[in-house]
Amino acid sequence: MSTSSSKKVIFAALAGNALIAITKFTAATITGSSAMLSEGIHSLVDTGNQVLLLHGIKQSQKPASEQFSFGHGKEIYFWAFAVAILIFAVGAGVSIYEGIHHILDPQPMKDAVINYLVLGLAIVFEGAAWFFALNEFRKTKGEMGYLEAVHRGKDPTMFVVLFEDSAAMLGLLFAFAGVALAQATGNPVYDGIASVLIGCVLGGTAIWLAVETKSLLIGESANRQVVEGIRRILNTEQSIQRINEILTMHMGPDFILANISVDFRDDIPAGEIEKTTAGLDQKIKSRFSDVRRIFIEAESQLNRRA
């Protein structure tokens, strides 16, 4: 997903969540609904998350410096991981706590109609944001399945917002069910149970996000198609006798570092090796635009064994 597309998705989610959070907190204050309060916290956390993701995108675009020779591309991975921690610690923690508190000390709900109205509007707004995020995600995933695209994706903003919006839609359904059951049975415990379930949804979302962003944060290699594409380009070069290894790392969503070790034929003069290396650098970068830096090391197989 391009940076502009990522920003569009995040801005859409930011605007929607901010408005929905205010509405939910107002409804929770009027009705005393635990599930509605949890949903307000959920939307508030999501709003903060979008701010963090926008900050991460901005920081990741800072140019390389003497201290950060390969730029700041990994900043987006750090802030995406921070989003996962925030969802877990604040969103899930507070929602589960509020739900348990409401179960142990149930309070009757006031004017449930307001809750239904707010939840209905929230479903419409969240649904629109979710559909927009899903549509952008479909454009980037190609023929891959959804889970495969998330696992192989190198831009966390591609799936973080989609995960959040999906969790928000599920949370709204739990809140709606909790409010309806509490009103139908006259037992406010159902409202607290809905709050706990919302917290569990947030916790599961946070754990999944943390797992998916962790490998990017510590240094994940490029997708297999990129590595194999580089290998095919190297195999077309007659002066290369053997490809020892191809090491890659994502320094950001659109910045791949490639370190290549090859064994050139012994009868190739040094000048020809320099010319071949420069040609390979150009071919690889023109084929894969995300490969920004390439280091080609001339190393014989005998030396590697030694």
LOVEX-973678 format. One record per residue (C-alpha): x, y, z; residue in one letter; residue number from 1. Coordinates in pm, 1 decimal, always signed. Layout:
<sites>
SITE        x        y        z residu num
SITE        X        Y        Z      A NUM
...
</sites>
This chain:
<sites>
SITE        x        y        z residu num
SITE     +0.0     +0.0     +0.0      M   1
SITE   +137.2   +341.5    -91.9      S   2
SITE   +190.7   +604.7   +175.9      T   3
SITE    -92.3   +817.9    +34.3      S   4
SITE   -333.1   +521.9    +42.8      S   5
SITE   -227.6   +439.3   +399.7      S   6
SITE   -289.7   +796.3   +507.7      K   7
SITE   -632.9   +804.2   +345.2      K   8
SITE   -738.6   +491.8   +533.0      V   9
SITE   -599.3   +623.0   +862.5      I  10
SITE   -756.3   +968.4   +826.9      F  11
SITE  -1093.4   +810.5   +747.5      A  12
SITE  -1069.7   +588.8  +1056.6      A  13
SITE   -945.5   +879.5  +1271.0      L  14
SITE  -1238.0  +1105.6  +1184.6      A  15
SITE  -1493.5   +830.1  +1233.4      G  16
SITE  -1354.9   +703.6  +1564.3      N  17
SITE  -1322.4  +1051.0  +1715.2      A  18
SITE  -1687.1  +1134.8  +1645.8      L  19
SITE  -1808.3   +791.7  +1754.9      I  20
SITE  -1607.2   +805.5  +2080.4      A  21
SITE  -1770.8  +1133.7  +2182.3      I  22
SITE  -2115.5   +994.6  +2103.8      T  23
SITE  -2055.4   +670.3  +2295.9      K  24
SITE  -1921.7   +843.3  +2606.7      F  25
SITE  -2222.5  +1075.5  +2605.4      T  26
SITE  -2459.4   +779.3  +2580.4      A  27
SITE  -2271.3   +588.6  +2854.5      A  28
SITE  -2298.5   +889.8  +3086.1      T  29
SITE  -2673.9   +921.2  +3028.6      I  30
SITE  -2765.3   +551.2  +3041.9      T  31
SITE  -2499.3   +408.0  +3274.8      G  32
SITE  -2428.0   +124.9  +3032.0      S  33
SITE  -2102.0    -62.5  +3098.5      S  34
SITE  -2087.2   -199.5  +2744.5      A  35
SITE  -2135.0   +150.1  +2602.8      M  36
SITE  -1855.0   +283.9  +2824.1      L  37
SITE  -1626.2     +4.4  +2700.9      S  38
SITE  -1717.9    +88.5  +2343.6      E  39
SITE  -1634.6   +453.7  +2410.4      G  40
SITE  -1294.5   +349.9  +2546.2      I  41
SITE  -1251.6   +126.7  +2241.8      H  42
SITE  -1316.3   +414.8  +2000.9      S  43
SITE  -1095.6   +650.6  +2203.0      L  44
SITE   -806.5   +400.9  +2192.9      V  45
SITE   -857.8   +353.9  +1818.0      D  46
SITE   -846.1   +731.6  +1771.2      T  47
SITE   -515.7   +748.6  +1959.1      G  48
SITE   -386.0   +458.0  +1753.5      N  49
SITE   -451.6   +639.8  +1428.2      Q  50
SITE   -260.0   +941.4  +1559.9      V  51
SITE    +34.2   +714.5  +1645.3      L  52
SITE    +27.7   +552.4  +1300.6      L  53
SITE    +28.0   +892.0  +1129.1      L  54
SITE   +320.9   +994.1  +1349.4      H  55
SITE   +498.5   +670.5  +1256.8      G  56
SITE   +449.9   +733.5   +884.7      I  57
SITE   +588.1  +1086.0   +921.1      K  58
SITE   +889.9   +970.2  +1121.1      Q  59
SITE   +963.6   +684.1   +880.8      S  60
SITE  +1001.0   +931.9   +594.5      Q  61
SITE  +1286.3  +1120.5   +758.1      K  62
SITE  +1602.4  +1102.8   +543.6      P  63
SITE  +1908.8   +898.6   +631.6      A  64
SITE  +2165.3  +1057.3   +860.1      S  65
SITE  +2507.7   +978.7   +998.8      E  66
SITE  +2347.9   +808.4  +1298.4      Q  67
SITE  +2080.5   +627.4  +1094.8      F  68
SITE  +2256.4   +533.0   +773.2      S  69
SITE  +1961.0   +341.9   +629.6      F  70
SITE  +1698.6   +598.9   +722.6      G  71
SITE  +1410.9   +574.9   +967.9      H  72
SITE  +1182.6   +333.5   +782.6      G  73
SITE  +1151.9   +100.3  +1082.1      K  74
SITE   +984.8   +376.7  +1283.1      E  75
SITE   +650.5   +267.4  +1137.0      I  76
SITE   +710.2    -83.9  +1273.5      Y  77
SITE   +783.1    +51.3  +1620.3      F  78
SITE   +470.3   +266.4  +1631.2      W  79
SITE   +254.7    -17.0  +1493.7      A  80
SITE   +385.5   -235.2  +1777.9      F  81
SITE   +310.3    +46.5  +2023.0      A  82
SITE    -46.2    +50.0  +1888.4      V  83
SITE    -80.8   -321.2  +1968.1      A  84
SITE    +42.6   -263.0  +2324.2      I  85
SITE   -193.7    +32.2  +2366.0      L  86
SITE   -492.6   -172.1  +2249.9      I  87
SITE   -402.8   -451.1  +2492.6      F  88
SITE   -310.2   -243.4  +2797.4      A  89
SITE   -570.8    +31.5  +2774.9      V  90
SITE   -852.4    -93.2  +2553.5      G  91
SITE   -870.4   -455.6  +2666.0      A  92
SITE   -761.6   -393.4  +3025.0      G  93
SITE  -1009.3   -115.3  +3100.6      V  94
SITE  -1297.7   -287.1  +2919.3      S  95
SITE  -1250.0   -614.7  +3107.8      I  96
SITE  -1210.2   -431.3  +3438.5      Y  97
SITE  -1522.7   -224.9  +3378.5      E  98
SITE  -1716.5   -535.6  +3276.2      G  99
SITE  -1614.7   -734.0  +3585.3      I 100
SITE  -1696.3   -436.6  +3807.3      H 101
SITE  -2040.9   -411.0  +3649.2      H 102
SITE  -2100.3   -785.9  +3692.1      I 103
SITE  -2006.9   -772.5  +4062.6      L 104
SITE  -2202.6   -453.4  +4120.5      D 105
SITE  -2472.9   -441.5  +3851.3      P 106
SITE  -2650.2   -110.5  +3802.3      Q 107
SITE  -2980.3    -78.4  +3618.3      P 108
SITE  -2961.6    +79.7  +3275.1      M 109
SITE  -3143.2   +405.9  +3199.9      K 110
SITE  -3309.4   +492.1  +2870.2      D 111
SITE  -3175.2   +207.1  +2655.8      A 112
SITE  -3318.5   +374.1  +2345.3      V 113
SITE  -3023.1   +611.7  +2345.7      I 114
SITE  -2785.1   +315.6  +2343.5      N 115
SITE  -2965.0   +160.7  +2046.7      Y 116
SITE  -2953.6   +489.3  +1857.6      L 117
SITE  -2583.2   +543.8  +1924.4      V 118
SITE  -2491.5   +182.8  +1845.8      L 119
SITE  -2690.2   +196.6  +1523.1      G 120
SITE  -2509.9   +513.2  +1412.4      L 121
SITE  -2176.1   +367.1  +1519.8      A 122
SITE  -2236.3    +52.9  +1313.9      I 123
SITE  -2308.0   +269.3  +1009.1      V 124
SITE  -1997.0   +487.5  +1056.9      F 125
SITE  -1767.3   +200.6  +1156.0      E 126
SITE  -1903.4     -6.2   +870.3      G 127
SITE  -1818.4   +267.8   +622.4      A 128
SITE  -1463.1   +298.4   +761.0      A 129
SITE  -1425.1    -81.0   +761.4      W 130
SITE  -1542.4   -107.9   +401.5      F 131
SITE  -1300.1   +166.7   +294.3      F 132
SITE  -1007.9     -5.7   +471.0      A 133
SITE  -1106.4   -344.3   +325.2      L 134
SITE  -1127.0   -200.6    -25.9      N 135
SITE   -776.3    -51.3     +1.0      E 136
SITE   -645.9   -379.3   +144.1      F 137
SITE   -791.6   -574.1   -148.5      R 138
SITE   -602.8   -351.1   -390.9      K 139
SITE   -270.2   -443.3   -230.6      T 140
SITE   -317.5   -812.6   -153.7      K 141
SITE   -353.5   -920.5   -517.5      G 142
SITE   -426.0  -1291.1   -553.8      E 143
SITE   -312.6  -1376.2   -202.3      M 144
SITE   -563.4  -1478.7    +63.6      G 145
SITE   -641.1  -1233.3   +342.9      Y 146
SITE   -442.4  -1414.4   +612.4      L 147
SITE   -151.1  -1474.3   +375.7      E 148
SITE   -149.1  -1106.7   +276.6      A 149
SITE   -138.3  -1001.3   +641.6      V 150
SITE   +140.4  -1246.9   +720.6      H 151
SITE   +349.8  -1149.3   +419.6      R 152
SITE   +267.2   -779.3   +424.0      G 153
SITE   +552.3   -541.9   +505.8      K 154
SITE   +342.5   -231.8   +566.4      D 155
SITE   +169.0   -264.2   +906.3      P 156
SITE    -64.5    +26.3   +829.2      T 157
SITE   -203.5   -201.5   +559.1      M 158
SITE   -365.3   -428.6   +816.6      F 159
SITE   -364.0   -246.4  +1152.0      V 160
SITE   -657.3    -20.9  +1062.0      V 161
SITE   -844.8   -313.7   +904.7      L 162
SITE   -790.4   -519.1  +1222.6      F 163
SITE   -908.9   -230.6  +1439.6      E 164
SITE  -1219.9   -169.4  +1231.3      D 165
SITE  -1303.0   -541.0  +1226.6      S 166
SITE  -1264.9   -558.2  +1606.2      A 167
SITE  -1479.5   -244.4  +1635.4      A 168
SITE  -1761.1   -400.0  +1431.6      M 169
SITE  -1751.7   -717.2  +1641.5      L 170
SITE  -1742.7   -512.2  +1961.9      G 171
SITE  -2048.9   -316.0  +1852.7      L 172
SITE  -2239.6   -638.3  +1796.4      L 173
SITE  -2147.9   -757.5  +2147.6      F 174
SITE  -2252.1   -421.5  +2293.0      A 175
SITE  -2584.3   -432.3  +2106.5      F 176
SITE  -2651.6   -786.6  +2230.0      A 177
SITE  -2555.9   -695.2  +2587.8      G 178
SITE  -2782.8   -391.9  +2596.2      V 179
SITE  -3071.5   -586.0  +2438.2      A 180
SITE  -3040.2   -878.2  +2681.0      L 181
SITE  -3008.5   -647.9  +2980.0      A 182
SITE  -3324.3   -463.1  +2876.4      Q 183
SITE  -3522.4   -776.8  +2784.0      A 184
SITE  -3439.5   -968.3  +3103.8      T 185
SITE  -3407.4   -675.8  +3340.4      G 186
SITE  -3069.1   -817.8  +3442.5      N 187
SITE  -2784.4   -561.1  +3397.5      P 188
SITE  -2523.9   -837.9  +3434.4      V 189
SITE  -2552.8   -902.2  +3060.0      Y 190
SITE  -2430.1   -549.3  +3001.1      D 191
SITE  -2117.4   -626.4  +3205.2      G 192
SITE  -2063.1   -955.4  +3022.4      I 193
SITE  -2074.9   -767.8  +2691.8      A 194
SITE  -1805.3   -533.2  +2822.6      S 195
SITE  -1581.8   -829.3  +2913.6      V 196
SITE  -1633.8   -980.6  +2567.8      L 197
SITE  -1541.9   -648.8  +2405.8      I 198
SITE  -1222.5   -649.5  +2612.7      G 199
SITE  -1144.4  -1003.1  +2497.6      C 200
SITE  -1191.5   -898.5  +2133.7      V 201
SITE   -950.0   -610.0  +2187.3      L 202
SITE   -700.4   -835.8  +2364.2      G 203
SITE   -706.8  -1091.2  +2083.4      G 204
SITE   -666.2   -818.0  +1822.9      T 205
SITE   -372.0   -669.4  +2012.3      A 206
SITE   -192.8  -1004.2  +2041.8      I 207
SITE   -236.6  -1076.2  +1670.9      W 208
SITE   -108.6   -731.3  +1576.6      L 209
SITE   +190.2   -768.9  +1809.5      A 210
SITE   +283.7  -1103.9  +1655.4      V 211
SITE   +256.8   -970.1  +1299.2      E 212
SITE   +459.3   -654.2  +1367.9      T 213
SITE   +726.4   -813.6  +1588.6      K 214
SITE   +906.5   -989.7  +1304.6      S 215
SITE   +908.1   -668.3  +1099.6      L 216
SITE  +1048.2   -477.1  +1394.4      L 217
SITE  +1339.5   -714.0  +1453.3      I 218
SITE  +1422.9   -747.2  +1081.7      G 219
SITE  +1214.3   -959.2   +847.4      E 220
SITE  +1347.1  -1066.8   +508.8      S 221
SITE  +1186.8   -975.8   +178.1      A 222
SITE   +913.4  -1197.4    +38.4      N 223
SITE  +1022.4  -1513.5   -141.1      R 224
SITE   +922.1  -1375.9   -479.8      Q 225
SITE  +1171.6  -1090.6   -441.2      V 226
SITE  +1454.6  -1318.7   -328.4      V 227
SITE  +1389.9  -1566.8   -608.8      E 228
SITE  +1365.8  -1281.8   -859.2      G 229
SITE  +1707.7  -1156.6   -752.5      I 230
SITE  +1841.4  -1510.1   -783.7      R 231
SITE  +1709.6  -1538.6  -1140.7      R 232
SITE  +1880.3  -1212.8  -1236.3      I 233
SITE  +2208.9  -1336.8  -1088.7      L 234
SITE  +2177.4  -1668.5  -1272.7      N 235
SITE  +2165.8  -1486.5  -1606.9      T 236
SITE  +2512.5  -1341.7  -1548.0      E 237
SITE  +2775.6  -1558.2  -1719.7      Q 238
SITE  +3060.5  -1426.3  -1507.1      S 239
SITE  +2908.1  -1566.7  -1185.6      I 240
SITE  +3011.6  -1922.8  -1111.9      Q 241
SITE  +2808.8  -1973.7   -794.7      R 242
SITE  +2557.5  -1782.5   -582.5      I 243
SITE  +2659.1  -1828.7   -221.8      N 244
SITE  +2372.1  -1653.5    -45.3      E 245
SITE  +2116.4  -1376.1    -78.4      I 246
SITE  +2038.6  -1196.7   +246.4      L 247
SITE  +1758.4   -939.4   +258.6      T 248
SITE  +1598.3   -724.5   +526.4      M 249
SITE  +1311.4   -477.5   +526.5      H 250
SITE  +1435.5   -145.7   +661.6      M 251
SITE  +1084.3    -10.7   +605.8      G 252
SITE   +769.4   -101.5   +410.2      P 253
SITE   +926.5    +10.3    +80.2      D 254
SITE  +1298.5    -21.3   +160.7      F 255
SITE  +1474.3   -355.3   +116.7      I 256
SITE  +1842.1   -400.5   +196.3      L 257
SITE  +2007.4   -680.8     -2.7      A 258
SITE  +2345.1   -837.0    +76.6      N 259
SITE  +2458.4  -1079.1   -195.4      I 260
SITE  +2756.8  -1312.0   -187.7      S 261
SITE  +2869.0  -1462.2   -520.4      V 262
SITE  +3168.6  -1654.3   -651.9      D 263
SITE  +3291.4  -1500.2   -979.2      F 264
SITE  +3477.3  -1707.9  -1235.8      R 265
SITE  +3851.9  -1705.3  -1170.1      D 266
SITE  +3934.6  -1585.7  -1524.2      D 267
SITE  +3732.2  -1265.0  -1489.5      I 268
SITE  +3953.4   -953.2  -1447.5      P 269
SITE  +3884.4   -706.3  -1164.2      A 270
SITE  +3757.8   -441.2  -1404.6      G 271
SITE  +3499.3   -681.0  -1546.9      E 272
SITE  +3383.1   -770.2  -1194.9      I 273
SITE  +3324.5   -401.7  -1116.8      E 274
SITE  +3130.1   -358.5  -1440.2      K 275
SITE  +2920.8   -670.1  -1371.7      T 276
SITE  +2849.0   -558.3  -1014.8      T 277
SITE  +2728.3   -217.8  -1130.5      A 278
SITE  +2509.2   -379.8  -1397.0      G 279
SITE  +2353.5   -619.8  -1146.8      L 280
SITE  +2281.2   -334.0   -909.1      D 281
SITE  +2093.2   -150.7  -1183.6      Q 282
SITE  +1902.0   -458.6  -1304.4      K 283
SITE  +1785.4   -558.7   -956.2      I 284
SITE  +1674.2   -206.7   -862.3      K 285
SITE  +1488.0   -158.9  -1190.0      S 286
SITE  +1309.3   -492.9  -1142.7      R 287
SITE  +1233.0   -443.2   -773.1      F 288
SITE  +1184.3    -77.4   -684.0      S 289
SITE  +1174.5   -150.7   -311.0      D 290
SITE  +1532.0   -281.4   -318.2      V 291
SITE  +1706.7    +46.0   -234.7      R 292
SITE  +2053.6    -66.2   -123.1      R 293
SITE  +2254.3   -359.4   -261.6      I 294
SITE  +2589.9   -490.6   -143.5      F 295
SITE  +2751.0   -754.1   -366.6      I 296
SITE  +3040.2   -943.7   -213.4      E 297
SITE  +3284.2  -1143.5   -426.0      A 298
SITE  +3360.8  -1450.1   -217.9      E 299
SITE  +3477.9  -1792.5   -330.1      S 300
SITE  +3314.3  -2105.5   -195.8      Q 301
SITE  +3655.1  -2218.7    -61.6      L 302
SITE  +3691.1  -1903.3   +146.9      N 303
SITE  +3341.0  -1945.2   +286.0      R 304
SITE  +3422.1  -2297.4   +404.3      R 305
SITE  +3740.5  -2171.0   +568.0      A 306
</sites>
